[in-house]
Amino acid sequence: MQKMKWNKKKVHVFPFLVILLLVFITFSTLHNGSTIGQIHESPDHIHQVEASLAIYVKPNLSSHLNKSQEVLDRFSRCNSTTEYTGRKIARRGDSKSSVRQRVSAKSCDVFSGRWVFDNASYPLYNEADCPYMSDQLACNKHGRTDLGYQHWRWQPHDCNLKRWNVKEMWEKLRGKRLMFVGDSLNRGQWISMVCLLQSEIPSDKRSMSPNAHLTVFRAEEYNATIEFLWAPLLVESNSDDPVNHRLDERIIRPDSVMKHASLWEHADILVFNTYLWWRQGPVKLLWTDEENGACEKLDGQEAMELAMGSWADWVSSKVDPLKKRIFFVTMSPTHLWSREWNPGNEGNCYGEKDPIDFEGYWGSGSDLPTMSSVENILSSLNSKVSVLNVTQLSEYRKDGHPSIFRKFWEPLRPEQLSNPSSYSDCIHWCLPGVPDTWNELLFHFL
């Protein structure tokens, strides 16, 4: 019946099909044009599209603390591991402004200069006179006889650093808590500060708590403390034990600094660092809301950016710059390849006795891409963070490392002993030495 009806009305099917075909062609052309346009979009636009599709995680949520969440420790393991899903940190109070407090803005760039030999004023203290000296940094005690490394003074090009004054520094700290937070390099800066200041305090008016997650030097008459908090990755990790932290698998909670922040949030002056531990291979991410112990795997630099984002979120949302001073110390360079400053030589810092005198020198011990990513994060914090840019000035000091003149915690093998450069420590710094200058810079801006 339907067929007969259509024939009877003589409906013209062909023109109708033509119209449908034209509509289809028009739609396809528009769709393909849109796709081609996307292909030829600028890279910046493509990145914006990718960013808009990313999953952003709110970090440092107090509600996470109420969950029966297992605290990461050296016994923690991932139940499974997958590739990184691309989650990002969504920071509260995030500012896109590139203007921030630059500690060099007072008169000149104190981070640009040269090292001057000065055996009249330096060192600022004697290694043997500091009862809190670390065996990892006491180079003279462990056999280093060339003491030139102790006599170098940092001289900015166009101004002078404020002259170190022990009494004035203690007055700045009166009634305050100064806390260094980070890894063993920041611990070295903390020991340097204690050694710079302890001689002013009578022995019965000072004390040092035992080595722990948080170690405290206390000066009674100033009601002040100089503290060190072991937090090498800033966020919670399975490496947060100050002694037993050498692990094959490094696991972090990339979205939470709350474990450490509960200890650092009451300090008046905070000095942060992080860098070295992110260069030791891939990192496992265990997000706070993950209930099945499933981890994601990510390379060190990108994992560091996530951790720095969570730290920056805490700064943005919790720090009043009128009440709390925050400093961030840039990366401390290593000197592992002497061919970088002495072409043709295949050693390292072992045997080096003088600084590098080539201004603007950069070696592989400073990771410029990582420095750039950290700079971007710090730039968003405006006046809340002051940056101590120690990287370039420390790059020149290939002579300042312990090399073989320190206590090693594991017995050295015969093949190591026969080749001293093979077990040289070209990462940490002898004291007195380079970290004292970092603290002079801190004093300059307090």
N, C-alpha and C positions, 0 to 999 in steps of 0.2 A: 504494500500500500504506500509506504514512504517513497519508494522509488517512482512510482507512478505519479505521485503528487508533485515531486520535483520536476519530472518531465513535463508535466502539464503546465507548470508555471514558467517553463523555459528559463530557469535560472542560469545565468552566465558564470559558470564555474571558473573559466580560464582567467578573466580579469581579477577575480577575487584572489586566486593563487599568486598572481603577479604582485598584487598589493602586499600580501603576506611576505613574499620573497624580498620586496624592497625594504619592508620594515626590518626583517632579519639582517639584511646587509648593512643597513644604517646603524643598527644596534651593535653589530660586530665591529664596525669601523670605529665607533665611539669607544667601545671597550678596549680594542687594541691600541687605539691612540692614547688612551689613558695609561695602558701598560708601557708603551714605548716611552711616554713622557716620564714614567717612574724610572725607567732604565737610564734615562739621560738626566735624572735629577742630580744636583750637586751632592758630593759625599756628605756635606754637613746636613743636608736635608734627610739623607738616608739614615744618618746617625740619629737624627731627631725622631724619625719614625721608629727606629729600633728601640730608642729610649722610651718612647711612648708605649711600646709593647712589653717592656721589661716589667718584672714583678718586683715591687718594692716592699721591703720588710721594715717594719717599725722596730728600731733597736731599743734596748735598755728599758723594756717595759717592766714596771714593778710587779705586774700581775704574774710575770714569769717566776718571780721568786716564791710565789705562793704554791707553785706546783711541786709535786714530789719529784723534783728533777735531780738526777744523780749528778753530783759535782764531779767535774773532770779531774782525774788525777793520773799518775803514771801507770796505773793498772787499767785505765779505760781503754776500750777497744771499739772499733766500728763493727757492727753486725754485718754490714754490707757496704759496698762503695760503688757509686755511679759517677758519671761525668757531671761536671758543673752545669746546673740548670739555668744559670744566668740571673739569679736573684740579686738585687741591689739593696743598699742601705738607704732608707728614706729618713733624712735627718730633720729634726725639729729645729725651727729657727734658722734654717739654711738661708744664707744670703748669697746672692750672685755678685755682690760688689767685689771688685778686685783691690779695694783699698783696705789696708789694715795697718796696725801699728808696727812700723818697722823700727827695730831698736837702733838702727843706724841713722835715724833721721834727726838726732839731736844736733849734730854739727857736721860729721863726716862719716864715711863708711869705715868703721873700725875693723871690719873684717877683711879689708884690702890693705895689705902691707907687706912687711918682710920680717924675718927673724934677725935679731942683732945679738951678737955675743956679748954678754954682760956678766962677768964673774965678780963684779963688785956688789951687785944687788940681788943676784940669783945664785942659788935657789932661795926661796922664801922661807924654807924650813929644812932641817936636816932629816934624812931618812931614819937614822938611828934614834932621833929624839921623839918620834911619833909612836907611841905604844899601840896604836890602832892600825899600823901599816899592814897591808896584806902581803903574804909571801908570794903571791902571784905577780906583785908589782914592785917588790923590793929588790931591784936589780943589783945594787951594790952589795947587799947582804949575800946574794947568791952568786957572787963572783965577778961582777962587771967592775973593772978597774978604770976604764976610760969614762970619766964623769963629765965630759963636755956637754952631754945631753941635758944636764941640770942647769946650765948657765945661759940658755938662750931666752931672750925677751922678745915678745911680739910688739912690733912697732908699726902702727897704722901709718899710711902715707901722709895724710894731711892733718893729723891731730894726734893727741896722746891719750892712751888709756888712763882712766883715773888710777892714781897710785894706790896700791893695796894697803889697807889700814885695818889691822885686826880689831882694835877697839871700835872703830866706826862700823865695821861689819856686825859686831855683836850688838851694837845699839840698833842697827836695822832689824836684827832678829829678836830683840827683846820682846818677851811675851808671845812669840810666834813659833809656828811649826814650819820648818823648811823641809820639804820631802822630795827626794829624787826617786823617780819611778821608771823602771825599765830593766835593762839587761846588765851584763857584767861590765860593759863600758860605762854605763851610768853609775854602776856601783863604784867603779874606779874614780869617777868624778866626785862621788859622795865621800869616799875615803880621802881624796885630796882636800875637800872642804874641811873635813874633821881635822886633818893634819895641819891645815893652814890656821885653824882657830883654837885647837885644844890647849896650846901652851899658855893662853891667857887665863885659863880656868884652873884654880888649885885642884890638885889631885883628889882631895876629899869633897870637892864640890862638882865633880863630873862623874858620869857613869855611862857604860855602854851595855845595852841589853844583849843577850846571847844571839848568835846568828840565827835568823828565822825568816819567815816570809816578810815580816816587817822588823827591821833592826833600828834601834833608836840610840843616838848619842844625846845625853841630857846635860845641860849646864844650869845648875840650880840658881845661881845668883842673877842670871838673866831670864829665868823661867822660860828657857828656849830649848828647842830640840832640833837636831839635824838628823833626818831619818832616810832610810832606804827601803823601798818596797820592791821586792822581786816580782816583776810582771813583764817578762821579755817580749811578749806579743801584745801587750796592753789589754786585749780581750782575754776571757777565761780560756785556759788551755790545759792539756795534760802535762805541760812542762812547768807548772807553777810551783813545784817543789824547789826551794832555793839550793838544794844539794843534789838530789837525785832527779835530774832532768835530761839526761842523755838517753834519748829514745829513738828507735828506728822509725816509728810512725808518729808524726806530729798532728794532734787533733786540736781544733779550736772551736769555740762558739763565736762565729763572726759577728753576731748581732748583740753581744752583751759584754760590757765592761763592769757590770754591777758587782761582781765578786770583789774586784780590786777597788772599785770606786767607793765601796763601803768603808775602806780603810783610808783612801786618799782624800775623800771629799771634805774632811775637816781641817786639812792643812791650809796654811795661809799663803805659802809660796810653793808652787809645784814646778818641778823640772822634769820633763818627760823626754824619753828617747825610745826609739825602736828602729831596727833595720837589719842587724847582722843575722838574726835567726830566720829571717825571711829568705835568705840566700842559700838555705841548706836543702833545697829540693822542694817537691810538691807538698802541699798541706791538705789535710782532711778537714772538711767543714761539717760540723754537726750543729745544725740550726736549733735554736732553743725550743721551738715548737715541735721538733721531731721526736716522736714517741717510740719509734722502733729501732733506734740506734743506727739508722741509715745515714751514711756520710756521702758527701760529694768531694771530688778531688779537683784541686785547683793549683796553678803554679804560684810561687811565692809572692811575686810582685802584685798580682791581682788579689791574692788573699790579704796582703798587707793593705791594699786600698780599701777593702771591706772593713778590716779592723780599724783603720784610721777613720773611716766613716762613722763607726760606732763611737769611737773616742770623741770625734768632733761633735757628734750629737750630744754627748754628755756636756761638753764645753758650751755648746750653743744654748742648751736648755737649763744648765745649772750654775754657770759661772757669772757672777757680778764682778766686773773688772775693778770696781771701786772697793771691793772687799777682798778679792783674791787675785794674786798674780800668777799667771800661767806662762811658763817658758817651754819651748820645744827646741831640743838640741838636734841639729842636723846630723847626718850620718858621719861616723868616724871612719876614715879610710884605712885600708890595709895596704901593706907593702910586700906582696908575695912574689913579685917578679922583678928582679933588679934590671932586666933588659929594658924595662920601660923608662928608666932614668939613666941607664948605662948600657947602650946597645952592644950586643955581643956577649954580655955577662949573663950567666944562667943561674944566678943565686937568688937571694931574697934580702931581707933586712939584716941578716946575720953579718956582723963585721962592719956595718955602716956607722960612721962617727960624725957625719956632718949633714945638715939639712940640704935639700935640693935648692939650688939657687936660681933655677929657671922660673921666672914669675909667670903665673898662669898655668903651671904644670897640672895635668890631670892624668891619673893612672886608672887601671881597671878596678882598683880598690874603691872607687867611687862610681856608683851606678847612676848615671845621669838620667835615664828614663824614670827610675824610682824617685830621684830628687825632684823631677818635674811633676810627678803625680802628687807627691807630698806637698809641693809648693801650691798646687791647685787647691788642695784641701785646706791648707792653712790660710790661703787667700780669702776663703769664704768666711773666716772667723773674725775678720775685721780687727778691732782693738782688743779682743779677748785673749789673744796669744801673742807673745813676743818671741821672735825667732833668734836663737843663738846659732849663727851660721859658722860652725867650726870646721867645715869640711875642707875648704881651700887652704886655710892656714895650717891644718893638720896634714894635708897632702905633702907639704914640703918636708915633714919631719920623719923621713925614713930612718933616722938615727934614734928615734925615741922609743922604740919597742923593746920589750925584754929579750927578744930572740931566745937564747938558751939560758939566760940568767934569771931564772925564776924557779919556784917549786913546781914540779910536775906531779900530778896526782896519781899517775899510773907509771909503773916501772918502764924505763926506756930499754928498748931492745938493743943488742950489740950492734946491729947494722945501723941503728939510729945514732948511737954514740960515736960510731966511726965516721959519721957524716953530719956534723952539727947543724948545717942548714936544713936538714931533713926534719928536724923537730923544733925549729925556731918558731917562737910565738911572734908573729908579725901583725897581730891584731890588737892586743892590749898595749898599754903604755906604762913605761917606768915612772915611778914617783920618787922624788920630785920630778916634774916633767910637764908634758903637754897638757894634761887635764887641769893643772894649776892655772894655766892661761884661760881655759874655758871658764874657770871660776872667777878669774879676774874680770872677764867679760860680764859674767853674771853680776858681780859687785858693781861694775860700771853702770849698770842699768837699773839696779834696785833703788 
